[in-house]
Amino acid sequence: MSAYHVIAIPETLAQDVREPLKAPRYGHPAHVELAAGYGPCRLCLQKFREGEEDRILFTYDPSPAWIGIRPPARSSSTRMPAPTTTPRASPRSSAT
């Protein structure tokens, strides 16, 4: 079994998004909004503070990615932050 590693995007890529507010590779407009979810930020791999931080959504290879509007302190971790919510139980179907 192989290990799962999360690699942060380079600061230069984040700057290429922040300055023109466009996705660097695709040219799509980036969207700025107050964090309504906890993230994580693809630059520092930390969770967003919901309702407190602005974040930028942009297209990145070809998935959406979030980064903070301001440069954060970088993390050297290759692990995703611990979840802030517990998984919800899914309803089970019952045979009658």
Secondary structure, 3 states (H helix, E strand, C coil): CCCCCCCCCCHHHHHHHHCCCECCCCCCECEEEECCCCCCCCCCCCCCCCCCCEEEEEEECCEEEEEECCCCCCCCCCCCCCCCCCCCCCCCCCCC
